[in-house]
Amino acid sequence: GVRLRDRALYAVVKTVARMRIPDVVRTLRYHPERFGTPMNEVFQTVMRGPSEWTVGERELFAAYVSKQNQCEF
């Protein structure tokens, strides 16, 4: 089910960066019309929309939570 252009992108990134693309990125790109685009809009609103917290603070919170969840992203 992975589109050819995505497979090509994953291969290039793996070759150049010597790492596998994180699963969260793969998930967002798998069916962008059903999941990726709507979720990306939510993420952008949460991380960049109006808030009492700065963008940097929100990024720090996200990084901390990811680390606690043993998530590489």
Contacts in CASP RR format, 6 or more apart in sequence:
PFRMAT RR
TARGET T0000
AUTHOR 0000-0000-0000
METHOD contacts of the structure
MODEL  1
GVRLRDRALYAVVKTVARMRIPDVVRTLRYHPERFGTPMNEVFQTVMRGP
SEWTVGERELFAAYVSKQNQCEF
1 30 0 8 1.000
2 10 0 8 1.000
2 26 0 8 1.000
2 30 0 8 1.000
6 26 0 8 1.000
6 29 0 8 1.000
6 30 0 8 1.000
9 21 0 8 1.000
10 20 0 8 1.000
10 21 0 8 1.000
10 26 0 8 1.000
13 19 0 8 1.000
13 21 0 8 1.000
14 20 0 8 1.000
14 21 0 8 1.000
22 72 0 8 1.000
22 73 0 8 1.000
24 71 0 8 1.000
24 73 0 8 1.000
25 73 0 8 1.000
27 35 0 8 1.000
27 36 0 8 1.000
28 35 0 8 1.000
28 36 0 8 1.000
28 39 0 8 1.000
28 40 0 8 1.000
29 36 0 8 1.000
30 36 0 8 1.000
46 58 0 8 1.000
47 55 0 8 1.000
47 58 0 8 1.000
47 59 0 8 1.000
47 62 0 8 1.000
48 55 0 8 1.000
51 58 0 8 1.000
53 61 0 8 1.000
66 72 0 8 1.000
66 73 0 8 1.000
END
